[in-house]
Amino acid sequence: MLSRLTRLQAVAVCAVPVVGLLLAAALAPLPFSVAQPGITANVLGKNKGTQVITISGAPTRATSGQLRMTTIEATGPDARVSLGDVIGGWFATDRAVMPRDAVYPTGNSVKEIEQHNAAQMQQSQDAATRAALGYLRLNGKGVKVSLKLADVGGPSAGLLFSLGIVDKIDGNGGGGDLTGGRTVAGTGTIAGDGTVGAVGGVSLKTQAARRDGATVFLVPKAECADAKAELPKGLRLVPVTTLQGAVTALSALQKGTGTVPAC
């Protein structure tokens, strides 16, 4: 039978590798990214000195208010995310832990990921233009739209691009600005037929929107629950499924008549 001292020595010896394993697990890189609220940009104005939306071939109107697209910022594909980072992100309201593959779904290098995001942004801009001109019943061969937004990739600004085009050409059907002079933010992909699609990181984007002065946030209807999870005080959620629905909701909000959808 082992003496009490011998048993304590044995436990101490066994504890060393256990502590080592715990330390290794805490410090080892994990396949996650930690995201936080990113920048927002007013698509009706300039970004880094360049007009975001430029239209030729159709009369445009001066706008007031803002339409702000929103982003998240995530740790890079090569960043070391440890167990401590993951645990901290789970308990923080201004951060979110996301599978790295969800943030960077393609490519193994920063260059490949940047190229993929740039391609998605271009496709989103093309779809946003088709959706907006289709809604306005304008010929895409006669009306040219240029969309420029530096240092932002991916497809999630599509809805806001379309709304910006509509506001600059038509506004609220001749009844004033779509925004009603407010700062309206939002997110959502857009298809050429005007269908709005879901995106990721909505609860972080609402925080970015409120930080930058938004009082209304357009969210893909399927992501209402995520948007409500950490909704900042003073920010009103408006769920949308189509460009037509988004325009109708903003018009009702601006005029103070009709029904404005809610999550």
C-alpha angles and dihedrals in degrees: 000000000000118000119241091254092050091050091051090050090051092050090049092051091049091047093060096068091041091054089045091053092049091050091047091051092049093050101036117105113254130204094253139100125214112221133194137178110296136195125306126208132199106234090197091062141032130305117201090345096309125106107246096210122034120177130190130177095041134064114259132201135220112257135206127198123037139268106203123194113208136217143184127226118220136184110269125263091255096045119117109238112189132197088259091055091050094049091046091050093051092057098041120091094205095052136054133199112225132176107263090231089059091055097037105026096169140031132034099230134057090244093053091049092048090051091049093049092047090052091049090050091052092049089048092051092049091049091046091054093048092048094048096045090045091052090049091044092234126147112251090210092061101037118060122197126191119195120191126175116160124220096005124111139177134056103276097099093063097103093049092048090054093047090049092054091048092048093049094050106030110003112190094346090289092313099104137278121343088228095051086224092301130124103251120185133181151141139225141122119255132214124208090256091056099258113150117221135200125263135186135260095033095153090056093046091055088056091050090049095051091044088057095049105269119150097179127049124193110211132179104259093235089063099051093113093052091047092051093049096082101008112168117233113263096028118115118208119219114186118213137182101178140026089245090054092049092051091047092050093049091047091052090048092048095047096039091230132104128025123309111203118237134196 
